Amino acid sequence: MATTAYKYDSHGMYYTTGITQKIKGVEYPPVNSIAVAPALKDGYYYMINENKDGWIEKKVPETCEEMIGITIKHQDLSPYANLMRERMNSLTQGSSEYRVTAQGEGENEIRFVEKIPKPTFEEQKTQKAQELASKAASFEQNLNKDMYFVSSLGFKVNGDRRTRSNIEDLITYFDVQATGEPKSVAYRDYDNVERLVTKEQLQIMLAELVECGNSLYQQKWSMEAELEAITTQEELDNFEIVFVMKDYTAEPSTYAA
């Protein structure tokens, strides 16, 4: 006659059933099993008690905070370790406050969840400086849709290197025309609106584009100096990296014909 046995792994966690064989009145249960069934409620796991005659009900961790203090060996493939490994990875995924940390090497390597240490004041300043440098470097790219200005001609113009090259090519096109025709060419602005522009208007756009680029450099240098001068956490928390694009319709133009 066979009866059901309830098995636990090397950590004492229930993970599956087995069969207890009874032969000639002697029971032969599987190793690491008892005859008592755990409750198996959703959201809980079950650990064998100290006397190995019943189960201790434990809640499956649902937050990173509940994972604090739980460690597993990296090479441990037991059901308990697999459950906790899945919880560690799922709960910390995308978190800015907690992370899975590894310590040790080889068979001694362990994994656990810990709060991410807050960067020091100097580390935060360095991060801000790197963020500023990265943002400024993006303006050196051949194509950058975040880089534009409002021309004194009344419409937005891309301010990146590709646009500068295109405008220079169009100006050259006018210069090589022996007949002086045509008087204007088609140009698509930042909003993808096609406009007919003259050589003189292209020259205005080019001059404004160059000045807009220089303005971004000036803003970068100004923010670098401001960041360097910061000495308190409050100042650092209030420091913002904001580049302002030129609007030549809101200021007197030195380029209009």
N, C-alpha and C positions, 0 to 999 in steps of 0.2 A: 504494500500500500504506500502511495506517495502523497506527501503533503507539501504545501507551499512554504518556502523559506524566503526571508527578506534579507538581501545581501547589502553589505556596506563596504566601502572602499578603504584604502589605507589611512584615510583621514577620519573614518568612522561615519561617512555620509551614505545614506541609503541611495542606491542607484538602480537596482533591478531585483527581480525575483529569481528564485532557483527551486529546485526540487529536493525535498528530504525523503530519502528512501528508507523504508522500514523492512528489514529482512530478519525473519525469525525473531521478531520482537525487539530487534535492536535498530535504533534510528541512526541514519548516516546523513546529517545535514551538510550542505556545502560549507566550505571554509568561510569564516567571517559572515555568519548569517544567524538570524534568530527567527522564531516562529511567530512573533508578534508583528502585525502590519502597522506601518506608519499611517497617519491620517491622510497624507497626500493632498493637502489643501493648496489651491493655487496661490502662488506668491511666496511659498515657504519651501524650505528644504529641511531634511531630518537627519540628526546626528545620533549615533548610538549612545546610550547613557553609560555611566561609569560601571554599573553592574552588568551591562550587556544583556538587559532583559526588557528594554523598551527604548523609546525614541524621545529626543529633545527637539522640539519644534523651533525653527529659527526662520526669521524673515529674510527673504532674498533681498540684498541691498538694492535700493532704488535711487540713491544719491551718492555722489562722490564722497560726501562726508561720512556716510555709513561704510564706505570702503576703507577708511583710514584705520590702520592697524592690522589689516589682512594682508598676509604675504603668501606668495606661492613660488615654488622653485620653477625656473624657466623650463627645465626638462621634465617636470611632473605632468604626466598625461592622465592622471586619475580623474574620475568624474567630478570630484570636488574642485580640483585645480582648473579643469576646463570650464566649470560654471563660473568660478571667480575670475578667470582670465577673460571670459566673455563680458562679465560685468565691468571689469576694469576698462576694457577697450571701448565698450559701448558708452559708458557713463562719462568718460573723459574726452570722447571724440568731440572736437569743436569747442572744448572748454578753454577759457582764458584764465581760469583760476586753479585748475587741477591738472595733473599729468601722471602718466605711468612712468615710474623710475626703475631702472635696473641697477643692481649692485652685485659685485662679485663677477667671477668668470667661470665658464664651463659648467660643471655639475653643481658648483656652489652659487651660481647666479640666481638671484631672487628678484621678483617683481612686486611692486606695491604702488598704491596711489598716494600722492602727496600734494599739498598745496604748492602752487608755483610761487617761489619766493618773489616778493615785490622788488623790482630793480632799485638800486641805490639812486640817490639824487644824481650823481655823476653819470651813472649808466642811463638814466632817463634823458639827460642832456645829450649824451652820445646818440641815443636812438632818435631824438628830435633832429639832431644835426644830420644823421644819415637819411632821415625822411626828407628833410629840406634839400639835401644834395640830390637825392633820387628824383624828386619832383622837378628840380631845376634842370637836371640832365635830360628829362623827357622832352624839354623844349629844343634840345639839339637833334632830336630825331627827324628823319626826312619827312615823316607824316605824323602829325599830332592834331587831332580834332579839337583838343582843348585849347589850342593856341590860335587866337584870332584877334581882330580889332575892328572897331567901327570906323570906317573911313570917313573923311570929310566929304566924300562924294555921296554919303547917305546910306551906305549898305555895309554889311559885315564882310570882311575879307579874311581868308585863312592866313595865319602868320607863320607857318612852318617853312622849312627849307625847300620842300618841293614846290610850294606856291611861289616862293621867291624866284626859284629857277624858271618856273613857267612864265612869270611876269617879265623876267629879263629876256626870255626867248621871244616873247611877243613884242617887246620894245625893239629887239634886234630885227624882227620881221619888218617893222616899219622902216628901219634904217636902211635896209637893203633894197627897198622898192624904188626903182629908178623913176617911175611915173608919178609917185606920190599918192597912188591909189592902192588899196582903199583907204578911206579916212578913219575907219573904225573896224574893230574886230570883235567877235563874240567872246565873252568871258563869263564863266559861271562863278558866282560868289559863294560865300560860306553856306548860305541857305539853299544852294543849288539852283539859284535863279539866274537865267541867262541874261546878260546885259551887253549892249554894244558900247565899247569904250574906245577912246582915242589914245594916241601915243602919249599925249600930255597927261591924260587921266591915269594911264598906266604908270607914268613916272611919279605921279603923286602917290599912288598906291605903294609903289616900291619904296619911296622915301619913308612913308608912314610905317611900312612893314619893318624896315631897318630900325627906325626909332622905337617901335614897339618891342623888338628884340632887345635893344639896349636898355629899355625900361625894365624888362624882366631881369636882366643882369643886375641893375641897380637895386631892384627889390630884393633879389637874393642876397646881395652884399649887406643890405640894410638889416634883413632878418638874421643873417649870420652874426652881425655885430650885436643885435638885440639879444640873441640867444646866448652869446658869449658873456654878456653882462649880467645875466640872470644869476641871482644868488639865493633865492628862496623857492620853496616848493610851490607856494601860491603863485608866484610869477611864472614858474614853469608850467603849472596847470592852465594858466590863462594864455600862454603863448600859442598862437595859431599860425599855421603856414598857409598864407593866402596870397596868391598872385592876382593882381588886378590888371586886366587887359585894357589897352588904351581905347578911349572913345573920343575921336576927333570931331564929333558933332557937338560935344559938350565943352569944348575948349577952342580958343582961337586957333585957326589953322595957319601954319607958316608955309604950307605947300600948295594951297588952292590957287588955281590960275587966275 
